Amino acid sequence: MALVNIDGDDLVVVIEGLDKLWAFKSSLTIPLANVRGATADPGIAADPKGIRAPGAHVPGVITAGTFHLDGEKVFWDVKDPSKAVVLELADERYARLVLQVDDPRATVALVENALR
């Protein structure tokens, strides 16, 4: 699971627990200027993931790490798709972050309010 916070002009994602190991990341910091939006999207877990490099993917158990699909890099950290949030990015290493959070609605509201 991931914790999403706003720190000044940055969006900070902290990967928790063993997900750090599977995702090969412990945190990400993205300037808010490069965040295009956030949506709760439990259906995204059914979408193609692409080529994993590096990361872990056990269908129905965990998707974590960097995945390459259609020329884009997408960062995943999801075990429970019902709690998935997608953060759309511009001019960043990743085109999207797909994260499991404790409260998807609150996370989307936090990001959207920070972008206003």
Biopython code that builds the backbone (N, CA, C, O; Angstrom):
import numpy as np
from Bio.PDB.StructureBuilder import StructureBuilder

atoms = [
    (1, "MET", "N", (0.840, -1.171, 0.000)),
    (1, "MET", "CA", (0.000, 0.000, 0.000)),
    (1, "MET", "C", (0.888, 1.238, 0.000)),
    (1, "MET", "O", (2.054, 1.184, 0.392)),
    (2, "ALA", "N", (0.321, 2.346, -0.443)),
    (2, "ALA", "CA", (1.065, 3.600, -0.545)),
    (2, "ALA", "C", (0.363, 4.694, 0.253)),
    (2, "ALA", "O", (-0.862, 4.722, 0.370)),
    (3, "LEU", "N", (1.170, 5.581, 0.793)),
    (3, "LEU", "CA", (0.663, 6.794, 1.428)),
    (3, "LEU", "C", (0.944, 7.946, 0.479)),
    (3, "LEU", "O", (2.070, 8.110, 0.008)),
    (4, "VAL", "N", (-0.078, 8.745, 0.200)),
    (4, "VAL", "CA", (0.058, 9.886, -0.700)),
    (4, "VAL", "C", (-0.128, 11.156, 0.126)),
    (4, "VAL", "O", (-1.143, 11.321, 0.802)),
    (5, "ASN", "N", (0.853, 12.046, 0.067)),
    (5, "ASN", "CA", (0.809, 13.304, 0.812)),
    (5, "ASN", "C", (1.233, 14.451, -0.084)),
    (5, "ASN", "O", (1.868, 14.253, -1.120)),
    (6, "ILE", "N", (0.870, 15.648, 0.333)),
    (6, "ILE", "CA", (1.320, 16.863, -0.333)),
    (6, "ILE", "C", (2.302, 17.544, 0.611)),
    (6, "ILE", "O", (1.985, 17.795, 1.774)),
    (7, "ASP", "N", (3.492, 17.841, 0.105)),
    (7, "ASP", "CA", (4.523, 18.514, 0.891)),
    (7, "ASP", "C", (4.972, 19.743, 0.105)),
    (7, "ASP", "O", (5.811, 19.643, -0.790)),
    (8, "GLY", "N", (4.412, 20.893, 0.443)),
    (8, "GLY", "CA", (4.719, 22.116, -0.301)),
    (8, "GLY", "C", (4.218, 22.015, -1.722)),
    (8, "GLY", "O", (3.016, 21.883, -1.955)),
    (9, "ASP", "N", (5.142, 22.078, -2.686)),
    (9, "ASP", "CA", (4.782, 21.998, -4.103)),
    (9, "ASP", "C", (5.021, 20.607, -4.680)),
    (9, "ASP", "O", (5.112, 20.443, -5.897)),
    (10, "ASP", "N", (5.121, 19.602, -3.806)),
    (10, "ASP", "CA", (5.398, 18.234, -4.256)),
    (10, "ASP", "C", (4.333, 17.259, -3.792)),
    (10, "ASP", "O", (3.759, 17.399, -2.712)),
    (11, "LEU", "N", (4.085, 16.274, -4.631)),
    (11, "LEU", "CA", (3.281, 15.116, -4.261)),
    (11, "LEU", "C", (4.290, 14.043, -3.836)),
    (11, "LEU", "O", (5.211, 13.712, -4.583)),
    (12, "VAL", "N", (4.106, 13.514, -2.643)),
    (12, "VAL", "CA", (5.041, 12.519, -2.115)),
    (12, "VAL", "C", (4.296, 11.203, -1.913)),
    (12, "VAL", "O", (3.267, 11.156, -1.239)),
    (13, "VAL", "N", (4.824, 10.144, -2.500)),
    (13, "VAL", "CA", (4.261, 8.801, -2.361)),
    (13, "VAL", "C", (5.261, 7.969, -1.577)),
    (13, "VAL", "O", (6.422, 7.841, -1.967)),
    (14, "VAL", "N", (4.800, 7.406, -0.469)),
    (14, "VAL", "CA", (5.643, 6.547, 0.357)),
    (14, "VAL", "C", (5.090, 5.126, 0.261)),
    (14, "VAL", "O", (3.926, 4.885, 0.580)),
    (15, "ILE", "N", (5.922, 4.197, -0.176)),
    (15, "ILE", "CA", (5.525, 2.791, -0.305)),
    (15, "ILE", "C", (5.748, 2.134, 1.059)),
    (15, "ILE", "O", (6.804, 2.296, 1.670)),
    (16, "GLU", "N", (4.753, 1.399, 1.522)),
    (16, "GLU", "CA", (4.818, 0.816, 2.860)),
    (16, "GLU", "C", (5.136, -0.675, 2.841)),
    (16, "GLU", "O", (4.894, -1.376, 1.858)),
    (17, "GLY", "N", (5.685, -1.133, 3.961)),
    (17, "GLY", "CA", (5.877, -2.559, 4.217)),
    (17, "GLY", "C", (6.720, -3.267, 3.174)),
    (17, "GLY", "O", (7.645, -2.697, 2.595)),
    (18, "LEU", "N", (6.369, -4.537, 2.953)),
    (18, "LEU", "CA", (7.110, -5.353, 1.992)),
    (18, "LEU", "C", (6.905, -4.911, 0.551)),
    (18, "LEU", "O", (7.631, -5.349, -0.342)),
    (19, "ASP", "N", (5.922, -4.048, 0.318)),
    (19, "ASP", "CA", (5.717, -3.538, -1.038)),
    (19, "ASP", "C", (6.975, -2.824, -1.541)),
    (19, "ASP", "O", (7.218, -2.791, -2.748)),
    (20, "LYS", "N", (7.776, -2.254, -0.638)),
    (20, "LYS", "CA", (9.042, -1.629, -1.033)),
    (20, "LYS", "C", (9.930, -2.646, -1.748)),
    (20, "LYS", "O", (10.581, -2.335, -2.745)),
    (21, "LEU", "N", (9.939, -3.844, -1.224)),
    (21, "LEU", "CA", (10.750, -4.908, -1.799)),
    (21, "LEU", "C", (10.233, -5.305, -3.176)),
    (21, "LEU", "O", (11.011, -5.413, -4.124)),
    (22, "TRP", "N", (8.941, -5.522, -3.291)),
    (22, "TRP", "CA", (8.347, -5.976, -4.563)),
    (22, "TRP", "C", (8.407, -4.879, -5.619)),
    (22, "TRP", "O", (8.608, -5.161, -6.800)),
    (23, "ALA", "N", (8.232, -3.625, -5.195)),
    (23, "ALA", "CA", (8.187, -2.508, -6.151)),
    (23, "ALA", "C", (9.565, -1.929, -6.470)),
    (23, "ALA", "O", (9.709, -1.143, -7.407)),
    (24, "PHE", "N", (10.578, -2.318, -5.689)),
    (24, "PHE", "CA", (11.923, -1.778, -5.863)),
    (24, "PHE", "C", (11.971, -0.269, -5.670)),
    (24, "PHE", "O", (12.818, 0.405, -6.257)),
    (25, "LYS", "N", (11.066, 0.267, -4.850)),
    (25, "LYS", "CA", (11.031, 1.702, -4.535)),
    (25, "LYS", "C", (10.498, 1.863, -3.120)),
    (25, "LYS", "O", (9.672, 1.073, -2.661)),
    (26, "SER", "N", (10.978, 2.892, -2.436)),
    (26, "SER", "CA", (10.430, 3.191, -1.116)),
    (26, "SER", "C", (9.626, 4.489, -1.129)),
    (26, "SER", "O", (8.752, 4.692, -0.286)),
    (27, "SER", "N", (9.925, 5.365, -2.087)),
    (27, "SER", "CA", (9.157, 6.608, -2.194)),
    (27, "SER", "C", (9.360, 7.238, -3.568)),
    (27, "SER", "O", (10.315, 6.937, -4.286)),
    (28, "LEU", "N", (8.430, 8.116, -3.901)),
    (28, "LEU", "CA", (8.497, 8.903, -5.136)),
    (28, "LEU", "C", (8.102, 10.331, -4.779)),
    (28, "LEU", "O", (7.172, 10.543, -4.001)),
    (29, "THR", "N", (8.799, 11.301, -5.339)),
    (29, "THR", "CA", (8.440, 12.705, -5.149)),
    (29, "THR", "C", (8.232, 13.312, -6.534)),
    (29, "THR", "O", (9.117, 13.272, -7.388)),
    (30, "ILE", "N", (7.039, 13.877, -6.733)),
    (30, "ILE", "CA", (6.654, 14.426, -8.033)),
    (30, "ILE", "C", (6.234, 15.883, -7.829)),
    (30, "ILE", "O", (5.390, 16.148, -6.972)),
    (31, "PRO", "N", (6.786, 16.833, -8.578)),
    (31, "PRO", "CA", (6.304, 18.212, -8.485)),
    (31, "PRO", "C", (4.819, 18.275, -8.861)),
    (31, "PRO", "O", (4.395, 17.656, -9.838)),
    (32, "LEU", "N", (4.037, 19.021, -8.084)),
    (32, "LEU", "CA", (2.596, 19.137, -8.380)),
    (32, "LEU", "C", (2.350, 19.686, -9.781)),
    (32, "LEU", "O", (1.327, 19.385, -10.397)),
    (33, "ALA", "N", (3.280, 20.485, -10.283)),
    (33, "ALA", "CA", (3.129, 21.030, -11.639)),
    (33, "ALA", "C", (3.091, 19.924, -12.687)),
    (33, "ALA", "O", (2.593, 20.145, -13.791)),
    (34, "ASN", "N", (3.610, 18.732, -12.363)),
    (34, "ASN", "CA", (3.642, 17.619, -13.308)),
    (34, "ASN", "C", (2.542, 16.592, -13.060)),
    (34, "ASN", "O", (2.510, 15.548, -13.712)),
    (35, "VAL", "N", (1.643, 16.879, -12.125)),
    (35, "VAL", "CA", (0.515, 15.985, -11.853)),
    (35, "VAL", "C", (-0.693, 16.524, -12.613)),
    (35, "VAL", "O", (-1.120, 17.657, -12.388)),
    (36, "ARG", "N", (-1.244, 15.708, -13.515)),
    (36, "ARG", "CA", (-2.392, 16.143, -14.319)),
    (36, "ARG", "C", (-3.721, 15.836, -13.658)),
    (36, "ARG", "O", (-4.710, 16.518, -13.926)),
    (37, "GLY", "N", (-3.770, 14.820, -12.796)),
    (37, "GLY", "CA", (-5.032, 14.500, -12.144)),
    (37, "GLY", "C", (-4.977, 13.162, -11.444)),
    (37, "GLY", "O", (-3.999, 12.422, -11.536)),
    (38, "ALA", "N", (-6.067, 12.874, -10.736)),
    (38, "ALA", "CA", (-6.169, 11.630, -9.990)),
    (38, "ALA", "C", (-7.584, 11.080, -10.103)),
    (38, "ALA", "O", (-8.559, 11.831, -10.086)),
    (39, "THR", "N", (-7.682, 9.751, -10.218)),
    (39, "THR", "CA", (-8.990, 9.096, -10.258)),
    (39, "THR", "C", (-8.930, 7.791, -9.480)),
    (39, "THR", "O", (-7.906, 7.110, -9.442)),
    (40, "ALA", "N", (-10.054, 7.466, -8.864)),
    (40, "ALA", "CA", (-10.195, 6.140, -8.255)),
    (40, "ALA", "C", (-10.622, 5.213, -9.387)),
    (40, "ALA", "O", (-11.591, 5.506, -10.087)),
    (41, "ASP", "N", (-9.921, 4.106, -9.579)),
    (41, "ASP", "CA", (-10.192, 3.226, -10.722)),
    (41, "ASP", "C", (-9.980, 1.762, -10.357)),
    (41, "ASP", "O", (-8.927, 1.197, -10.656)),
    (42, "PRO", "N", (-10.974, 1.137, -9.710)),
    (42, "PRO", "CA", (-10.813, -0.270, -9.331)),
    (42, "PRO", "C", (-10.717, -1.209, -10.533)),
    (42, "PRO", "O", (-10.213, -2.323, -10.394)),
    (43, "GLY", "N", (-11.178, -0.795, -11.689)),
    (43, "GLY", "CA", (-11.137, -1.641, -12.877)),
    (43, "GLY", "C", (-9.790, -1.710, -13.557)),
    (43, "GLY", "O", (-9.584, -2.553, -14.430)),
    (44, "ILE", "N", (-8.870, -0.848, -13.180)),
    (44, "ILE", "CA", (-7.572, -0.801, -13.864)),
    (44, "ILE", "C", (-6.779, -2.087, -13.675)),
    (44, "ILE", "O", (-5.926, -2.410, -14.502)),
    (45, "ALA", "N", (-7.040, -2.813, -12.617)),
    (45, "ALA", "CA", (-6.292, -4.051, -12.352)),
    (45, "ALA", "C", (-6.472, -5.076, -13.470)),
    (45, "ALA", "O", (-5.626, -5.952, -13.649)),
    (46, "ALA", "N", (-7.560, -4.972, -14.217)),
    (46, "ALA", "CA", (-7.814, -5.905, -15.315)),
    (46, "ALA", "C", (-7.113, -5.488, -16.604)),
    (46, "ALA", "O", (-7.051, -6.270, -17.553)),
    (47, "ASP", "N", (-6.585, -4.266, -16.650)),
    (47, "ASP", "CA", (-5.911, -3.771, -17.851)),
    (47, "ASP", "C", (-4.563, -4.470, -18.039)),
    (47, "ASP", "O", (-3.977, -4.960, -17.073)),
    (48, "PRO", "N", (-4.073, -4.517, -19.281)),
    (48, "PRO", "CA", (-2.732, -5.074, -19.513)),
    (48, "PRO", "C", (-1.688, -4.264, -18.749)),
    (48, "PRO", "O", (-1.789, -3.041, -18.650)),
    (49, "LYS", "N", (-0.704, -4.940, -18.223)),
    (49, "LYS", "CA", (0.334, -4.285, -17.432)),
    (49, "LYS", "C", (1.557, -3.941, -18.272)),
    (49, "LYS", "O", (2.216, -2.932, -18.019)),
    (50, "GLY", "N", (1.861, -4.748, -19.248)),
    (50, "GLY", "CA", (3.062, -4.547, -20.041)),
    (50, "GLY", "C", (4.192, -5.423, -19.536)),
    (50, "GLY", "O", (3.971, -6.439, -18.878)),
    (51, "ILE", "N", (5.397, -5.010, -19.854)),
    (51, "ILE", "CA", (6.588, -5.773, -19.478)),
    (51, "ILE", "C", (7.100, -5.265, -18.137)),
    (51, "ILE", "O", (7.330, -4.068, -17.963)),
    (52, "ARG", "N", (7.273, -6.162, -17.214)),
    (52, "ARG", "CA", (7.728, -5.834, -15.860)),
    (52, "ARG", "C", (9.242, -5.691, -15.861)),
    (52, "ARG", "O", (9.958, -6.577, -16.328)),
    (53, "ALA", "N", (9.732, -4.551, -15.326)),
    (53, "ALA", "CA", (11.190, -4.384, -15.267)),
    (53, "ALA", "C", (11.547, -3.166, -14.426)),
    (53, "ALA", "O", (11.469, -2.060, -14.961)),
    (54, "PRO", "N", (11.908, -3.265, -13.234)),
    (54, "PRO", "CA", (11.823, -4.401, -12.320)),
    (54, "PRO", "C", (10.515, -4.359, -11.552)),
    (54, "PRO", "O", (9.852, -3.324, -11.499)),
    (55, "GLY", "N", (10.151, -5.468, -10.967)),
    (55, "GLY", "CA", (8.936, -5.507, -10.177)),
    (55, "GLY", "C", (8.426, -6.918, -9.984)),
    (55, "GLY", "O", (9.119, -7.894, -10.272)),
    (56, "ALA", "N", (7.195, -7.009, -9.486)),
    (56, "ALA", "CA", (6.570, -8.296, -9.215)),
    (56, "ALA", "C", (5.140, -8.273, -9.725)),
    (56, "ALA", "O", (4.441, -7.267, -9.601)),
    (57, "HIS", "N", (4.711, -9.390, -10.301)),
    (57, "HIS", "CA", (3.320, -9.513, -10.733)),
    (57, "HIS", "C", (2.874, -10.953, -10.543)),
    (57, "HIS", "O", (3.334, -11.864, -11.230)),
    (58, "VAL", "N", (1.965, -11.132, -9.592)),
    (58, "VAL", "CA", (1.313, -12.414, -9.366)),
    (58, "VAL", "C", (-0.176, -12.119, -9.482)),
    (58, "VAL", "O", (-0.757, -11.542, -8.563)),
    (59, "PRO", "N", (-0.815, -12.504, -10.600)),
    (59, "PRO", "CA", (-2.212, -12.152, -10.821)),
    (59, "PRO", "C", (-3.103, -12.499, -9.627)),
    (59, "PRO", "O", (-3.058, -13.606, -9.090)),
    (60, "GLY", "N", (-3.907, -11.521, -9.237)),
    (60, "GLY", "CA", (-4.808, -11.691, -8.116)),
    (60, "GLY", "C", (-4.156, -11.529, -6.758)),
    (60, "GLY", "O", (-4.836, -11.577, -5.732)),
    (61, "VAL", "N", (-2.827, -11.334, -6.740)),
    (61, "VAL", "CA", (-2.112, -11.202, -5.467)),
    (61, "VAL", "C", (-1.443, -9.825, -5.353)),
    (61, "VAL", "O", (-1.731, -9.077, -4.419)),
    (62, "ILE", "N", (-0.557, -9.488, -6.291)),
    (62, "ILE", "CA", (0.148, -8.204, -6.245)),
    (62, "ILE", "C", (0.654, -7.821, -7.629)),
    (62, "ILE", "O", (1.059, -8.665, -8.429)),
    (63, "THR", "N", (0.616, -6.521, -7.878)),
    (63, "THR", "CA", (1.286, -5.922, -9.027)),
    (63, "THR", "C", (2.082, -4.763, -8.456)),
    (63, "THR", "O", (1.502, -3.822, -7.914)),
    (64, "ALA", "N", (3.397, -4.817, -8.569)),
    (64, "ALA", "CA", (4.239, -3.774, -7.982)),
    (64, "ALA", "C", (5.496, -3.585, -8.811)),
    (64, "ALA", "O", (6.102, -4.550, -9.277)),
    (65, "GLY", "N", (5.877, -2.330, -8.989)),
    (65, "GLY", "CA", (7.101, -2.017, -9.700)),
    (65, "GLY", "C", (6.857, -1.240, -10.973)),
    (65, "GLY", "O", (5.787, -0.665, -11.177)),
    (66, "THR", "N", (7.862, -1.231, -11.824)),
    (66, "THR", "CA", (7.818, -0.502, -13.085)),
    (66, "THR", "C", (7.399, -1.441, -14.208)),
    (66, "THR", "O", (7.946, -2.534, -14.359)),
    (67, "PHE", "N", (6.424, -1.001, -14.990)),
    (67, "PHE", "CA", (5.935, -1.770, -16.130)),
    (67, "PHE", "C", (5.988, -0.889, -17.366)),
    (67, "PHE", "O", (5.635, 0.289, -17.320)),
    (68, "HIS", "N", (6.433, -1.475, -18.476)),
    (68, "HIS", "CA", (6.572, -0.760, -19.742)),
    (68, "HIS", "C", (5.455, -1.217, -20.673)),
    (68, "HIS", "O", (5.333, -2.404, -20.974)),
    (69, "LEU", "N", (4.635, -0.257, -21.130)),
    (69, "LEU", "CA", (3.515, -0.574, -22.009)),
    (69, "LEU", "C", (3.348, 0.540, -23.035)),
    (69, "LEU", "O", (3.212, 1.707, -22.670)),
    (70, "ASP", "N", (3.358, 0.190, -24.298)),
    (70, "ASP", "CA", (3.149, 1.143, -25.386)),
    (70, "ASP", "C", (4.069, 2.363, -25.289)),
    (70, "ASP", "O", (3.640, 3.497, -25.502)),
    (71, "GLY", "N", (5.332, 2.114, -24.966)),
    (71, "GLY", "CA", (6.308, 3.186, -24.907)),
    (71, "GLY", "C", (6.253, 4.046, -23.653)),
    (71, "GLY", "O", (6.973, 5.040, -23.554)),
    (72, "GLU", "N", (5.416, 3.681, -22.700)),
    (72, "GLU", "CA", (5.310, 4.437, -21.457)),
    (72, "GLU", "C", (5.728, 3.573, -20.270)),
    (72, "GLU", "O", (5.630, 2.346, -20.301)),
    (73, "LYS", "N", (6.197, 4.251, -19.227)),
    (73, "LYS", "CA", (6.479, 3.565, -17.967)),
    (73, "LYS", "C", (5.338, 3.866, -17.005)),
    (73, "LYS", "O", (4.909, 5.011, -16.862)),
    (74, "VAL", "N", (4.859, 2.817, -16.351)),
    (74, "VAL", "CA", (3.795, 2.961, -15.364)),
    (74, "VAL", "C", (4.278, 2.307, -14.074)),
    (74, "VAL", "O", (4.758, 1.173, -14.088)),
    (75, "PHE", "N", (4.150, 3.027, -12.957)),
    (75, "PHE", "CA", (4.518, 2.464, -11.666)),
    (75, "PHE", "C", (3.267, 1.912, -11.002)),
    (75, "PHE", "O", (2.251, 2.600, -10.906)),
    (76, "TRP", "N", (3.347, 0.658, -10.542)),
    (76, "TRP", "CA", (2.231, -0.029, -9.882)),
    (76, "TRP", "C", (2.601, -0.394, -8.455)),
    (76, "TRP", "O", (3.743, -0.753, -8.165)),
    (77, "ASP", "N", (1.618, -0.296, -7.569)),
    (77, "ASP", "CA", (1.703, -0.884, -6.231)),
    (77, "ASP", "C", (0.278, -1.179, -5.778)),
    (77, "ASP", "O", (-0.340, -0.389, -5.064)),
    (78, "VAL", "N", (-0.240, -2.351, -6.213)),
    (78, "VAL", "CA", (-1.634, -2.703, -5.952)),
    (78, "VAL", "C", (-1.746, -4.169, -5.562)),
    (78, "VAL", "O", (-1.232, -5.054, -6.246)),
    (79, "LYS", "N", (-2.427, -4.405, -4.453)),
    (79, "LYS", "CA", (-2.831, -5.758, -4.049)),
    (79, "LYS", "C", (-4.350, -5.879, -4.114)),
    (79, "LYS", "O", (-4.879, -6.887, -4.584)),
    (80, "ASP", "N", (-5.053, -4.843, -3.639)),
    (80, "ASP", "CA", (-6.521, -4.816, -3.597)),
    (80, "ASP", "C", (-7.023, -3.799, -4.620)),
    (80, "ASP", "O", (-7.004, -2.598, -4.349)),
    (81, "PRO", "N", (-7.473, -4.258, -5.796)),
    (81, "PRO", "CA", (-7.894, -3.331, -6.850)),
    (81, "PRO", "C", (-9.023, -2.391, -6.439)),
    (81, "PRO", "O", (-9.155, -1.311, -7.014)),
    (82, "SER", "N", (-9.834, -2.771, -5.465)),
    (82, "SER", "CA", (-10.942, -1.903, -5.047)),
    (82, "SER", "C", (-10.431, -0.607, -4.407)),
    (82, "SER", "O", (-11.198, 0.338, -4.224)),
    (83, "LYS", "N", (-9.155, -0.564, -4.072)),
    (83, "LYS", "CA", (-8.567, 0.625, -3.450)),
    (83, "LYS", "C", (-7.542, 1.298, -4.361)),
    (83, "LYS", "O", (-6.665, 2.019, -3.884)),
    (84, "ALA", "N", (-7.651, 1.064, -5.673)),
    (84, "ALA", "CA", (-6.680, 1.609, -6.628)),
    (84, "ALA", "C", (-6.994, 3.056, -7.008)),
    (84, "ALA", "O", (-8.144, 3.427, -7.242)),
    (85, "VAL", "N", (-5.939, 3.848, -7.058)),
    (85, "VAL", "CA", (-6.001, 5.238, -7.507)),
    (85, "VAL", "C", (-4.968, 5.388, -8.619)),
    (85, "VAL", "O", (-3.858, 4.862, -8.530)),
    (86, "VAL", "N", (-5.350, 6.114, -9.668)),
    (86, "VAL", "CA", (-4.438, 6.375, -10.783)),
    (86, "VAL", "C", (-4.085, 7.861, -10.779)),
    (86, "VAL", "O", (-4.962, 8.723, -10.814)),
    (87, "LEU", "N", (-2.791, 8.138, -10.736)),
    (87, "LEU", "CA", (-2.300, 9.508, -10.824)),
    (87, "LEU", "C", (-1.676, 9.691, -12.195)),
    (87, "LEU", "O", (-0.712, 9.008, -12.541)),
    (88, "GLU", "N", (-2.223, 10.611, -12.974)),
    (88, "GLU", "CA", (-1.711, 10.900, -14.318)),
    (88, "GLU", "C", (-0.620, 11.964, -14.206)),
    (88, "GLU", "O", (-0.805, 12.989, -13.549)),
    (89, "LEU", "N", (0.518, 11.708, -14.855)),
    (89, "LEU", "CA", (1.665, 12.609, -14.771)),
    (89, "LEU", "C", (2.080, 13.108, -16.150)),
    (89, "LEU", "O", (1.779, 12.485, -17.168)),
    (90, "ALA", "N", (2.768, 14.228, -16.165)),
    (90, "ALA", "CA", (3.337, 14.783, -17.401)),
    (90, "ALA", "C", (4.799, 15.126, -17.137)),
    (90, "ALA", "O", (5.151, 15.567, -16.043)),
    (91, "ASP", "N", (5.638, 14.925, -18.132)),
    (91, "ASP", "CA", (7.055, 15.285, -18.050)),
    (91, "ASP", "C", (7.762, 14.628, -16.865)),
    (91, "ASP", "O", (8.595, 15.251, -16.206)),
    (92, "GLU", "N", (7.427, 13.378, -16.602)),
    (92, "GLU", "CA", (8.031, 12.624, -15.504)),
    (92, "GLU", "C", (8.537, 11.294, -16.020)),
    (92, "GLU", "O", (8.244, 10.901, -17.149)),
    (93, "ARG", "N", (9.285, 10.617, -15.203)),
    (93, "ARG", "CA", (9.789, 9.281, -15.552)),
    (93, "ARG", "C", (8.635, 8.324, -15.841)),
    (93, "ARG", "O", (8.707, 7.505, -16.757)),
    (94, "TYR", "N", (7.564, 8.440, -15.044)),
    (94, "TYR", "CA", (6.377, 7.593, -15.219)),
    (94, "TYR", "C", (5.244, 8.404, -15.821)),
    (94, "TYR", "O", (5.072, 9.579, -15.497)),
    (95, "ALA", "N", (4.472, 7.776, -16.697)),
    (95, "ALA", "CA", (3.285, 8.413, -17.255)),
    (95, "ALA", "C", (2.126, 8.354, -16.266)),
    (95, "ALA", "O", (1.275, 9.242, -16.232)),
    (96, "ARG", "N", (2.109, 7.276, -15.449)),
    (96, "ARG", "CA", (1.052, 7.070, -14.466)),
    (96, "ARG", "C", (1.605, 6.358, -13.251)),
    (96, "ARG", "O", (2.561, 5.588, -13.335)),
    (97, "LEU", "N", (0.977, 6.634, -12.113)),
    (97, "LEU", "CA", (1.209, 5.857, -10.900)),
    (97, "LEU", "C", (-0.110, 5.182, -10.578)),
    (97, "LEU", "O", (-1.139, 5.850, -10.472)),
    (98, "VAL", "N", (-0.095, 3.876, -10.424)),
    (98, "VAL", "CA", (-1.286, 3.124, -10.046)),
    (98, "VAL", "C", (-1.012, 2.582, -8.654)),
    (98, "VAL", "O", (-0.171, 1.702, -8.471)),
    (99, "LEU", "N", (-1.737, 3.121, -7.666)),
    (99, "LEU", "CA", (-1.413, 2.869, -6.272)),
    (99, "LEU", "C", (-2.618, 2.375, -5.485)),
    (99, "LEU", "O", (-3.745, 2.813, -5.713)),
    (100, "GLN", "N", (-2.372, 1.476, -4.576)),
    (100, "GLN", "CA", (-3.394, 1.096, -3.611)),
    (100, "GLN", "C", (-3.245, 2.020, -2.412)),
    (100, "GLN", "O", (-2.164, 2.140, -1.835)),
    (101, "VAL", "N", (-4.342, 2.671, -2.045)),
    (101, "VAL", "CA", (-4.351, 3.572, -0.895)),
    (101, "VAL", "C", (-5.452, 3.146, 0.064)),
    (101, "VAL", "O", (-6.357, 2.397, -0.305)),
    (102, "ASP", "N", (-5.369, 3.623, 1.278)),
    (102, "ASP", "CA", (-6.349, 3.255, 2.296)),
    (102, "ASP", "C", (-7.743, 3.774, 1.955)),
    (102, "ASP", "O", (-8.728, 3.051, 2.105)),
    (103, "ASP", "N", (-7.830, 5.027, 1.495)),
    (103, "ASP", "CA", (-9.115, 5.662, 1.181)),
    (103, "ASP", "C", (-9.007, 6.352, -0.181)),
    (103, "ASP", "O", (-8.545, 7.490, -0.264)),
    (104, "PRO", "N", (-9.432, 5.665, -1.251)),
    (104, "PRO", "CA", (-9.283, 6.241, -2.597)),
    (104, "PRO", "C", (-9.957, 7.602, -2.765)),
    (104, "PRO", "O", (-9.374, 8.501, -3.372)),
    (105, "ARG", "N", (-11.165, 7.770, -2.243)),
    (105, "ARG", "CA", (-11.863, 9.059, -2.407)),
    (105, "ARG", "C", (-11.101, 10.197, -1.736)),
    (105, "ARG", "O", (-10.968, 11.282, -2.303)),
    (106, "ALA", "N", (-10.608, 9.949, -0.539)),
    (106, "ALA", "CA", (-9.859, 10.983, 0.181)),
    (106, "ALA", "C", (-8.561, 11.316, -0.557)),
    (106, "ALA", "O", (-8.167, 12.480, -0.614)),
    (107, "THR", "N", (-7.899, 10.316, -1.115)),
    (107, "THR", "CA", (-6.654, 10.550, -1.846)),
    (107, "THR", "C", (-6.906, 11.364, -3.100)),
    (107, "THR", "O", (-6.157, 12.295, -3.396)),
    (108, "VAL", "N", (-7.956, 11.024, -3.843)),
    (108, "VAL", "CA", (-8.299, 11.791, -5.053)),
    (108, "VAL", "C", (-8.631, 13.231, -4.670)),
    (108, "VAL", "O", (-8.186, 14.163, -5.339)),
    (109, "ALA", "N", (-9.402, 13.423, -3.611)),
    (109, "ALA", "CA", (-9.759, 14.782, -3.168)),
    (109, "ALA", "C", (-8.512, 15.552, -2.753)),
    (109, "ALA", "O", (-8.387, 16.732, -3.080)),
    (110, "LEU", "N", (-7.593, 14.917, -2.045)),
    (110, "LEU", "CA", (-6.345, 15.564, -1.632)),
    (110, "LEU", "C", (-5.564, 16.063, -2.836)),
    (110, "LEU", "O", (-5.114, 17.208, -2.860)),
    (111, "VAL", "N", (-5.404, 15.208, -3.830)),
    (111, "VAL", "CA", (-4.626, 15.577, -5.026)),
    (111, "VAL", "C", (-5.354, 16.655, -5.818)),
    (111, "VAL", "O", (-4.737, 17.637, -6.230)),
    (112, "GLU", "N", (-6.638, 16.491, -6.032)),
    (112, "GLU", "CA", (-7.400, 17.467, -6.822)),
    (112, "GLU", "C", (-7.405, 18.836, -6.139)),
    (112, "GLU", "O", (-7.278, 19.856, -6.816)),
    (113, "ASN", "N", (-7.548, 18.877, -4.819)),
    (113, "ASN", "CA", (-7.512, 20.154, -4.094)),
    (113, "ASN", "C", (-6.140, 20.803, -4.194)),
    (113, "ASN", "O", (-6.047, 22.027, -4.285)),
    (114, "ALA", "N", (-5.083, 20.015, -4.177)),
    (114, "ALA", "CA", (-3.731, 20.561, -4.289)),
    (114, "ALA", "C", (-3.479, 21.146, -5.679)),
    (114, "ALA", "O", (-2.665, 22.056, -5.835)),
    (115, "LEU", "N", (-4.178, 20.620, -6.687)),
    (115, "LEU", "CA", (-3.980, 21.092, -8.057)),
    (115, "LEU", "C", (-4.742, 22.374, -8.365)),
    (115, "LEU", "O", (-4.495, 23.018, -9.385)),
    (116, "ARG", "N", (-5.658, 22.742, -7.497)),
    (116, "ARG", "CA", (-6.480, 23.961, -7.742)),
    (116, "ARG", "C", (-5.715, 25.214, -7.449)),
    (116, "ARG", "O", (-6.249, 26.313, -7.600)),
]
sb = StructureBuilder()
sb.init_structure("model")
sb.init_model(0)
sb.init_chain("A")
sb.init_seg("    ")
for serial, (resi, resn, name, xyz) in enumerate(atoms, 1):
    if name == "N":
        sb.init_residue(resn, " ", resi, " ")
    sb.init_atom(name, np.array(xyz, "f"), 0.0, 1.0, " ", f" {name:<3s}", serial, name[0])
structure = sb.get_structure()
